[in-house]
Amino acid sequence: MRKLLIGGNWKMYKGVEETIKFANLFKEKKVSTEGVDVFLAPPFTSLVDAVRIFKGSGISVGAQNLFWEDEGAYTGEVSSVFLKEIGVDWVIIGHSERRTYFGETNAGVKKKVEKALQKQLKVVICVGETEEEREEGKAKEVVDKQIEEGLLGIEYDAENLAVAYEPVWAIGTGKTPHPEDAEEMHSIIREKLGAKGESIRIMYGGSVKTHNIKDFICQENIDGALIGGASLDVDGFSDMINIAKEIKC
Ligand code: 13P
């Protein structure tokens, strides 16, 4: 049995003040996360405060990116060493927005994943096809390649790695694949992961909300959700944790 993993990717939302406000409200609600793993990934500037204030709340803290070197003349970058130093547990790597707007490639993703795992950060590697690729019937091929070139060959413990399948056309659009279609992609990804595949959590991401999360996580090969917009609201995010925790499919 794979433990459900619920993650919130705040993208470029919430500075320090709003992060602290969210964390305090979350703690006041006394939401139990027992039985599920939960993390939130705020922007870099909020990480120090997030680690401090979410401590003991059941929510772990993640970063949204890192660079593969430990230190050096890399203006604007943040290393795994710095993230570990402040107590960050998770890191999201290869999100489609990083691939689209910042030119990240599968080869670069692989270097980041390798370094993060080496430094004992838990990794969520993101994969997913664009609308055009799906229409051309290339979704499976694209995701296959992202796993193959971005992950395969790296040594890791299955518990330290999660994959997020995020079809690009479903991100921030309110459009979602049919849960059974997402399930099909997840089972392809699991097969591609090889021997460790059975133990690796594969999250679905793309317009996950309180009203549809259950439909996704009830699928056999969907082991959680990576939530963007809907994770910014403390009530909504708490509701989704509760749904995951109490789920009966
Ligand atoms: P939305 O939930 O806003 O569609 O974003 C999904 C996502 O990109 C999570 O990483």
Residues whose N, C-alpha, C, O or C-beta is under 5 A from the ligand:
A	BS01	13P	N9 A170 I171 G172 T173 G205 G206 S207 V208 L226 I227 G228 G229 A230
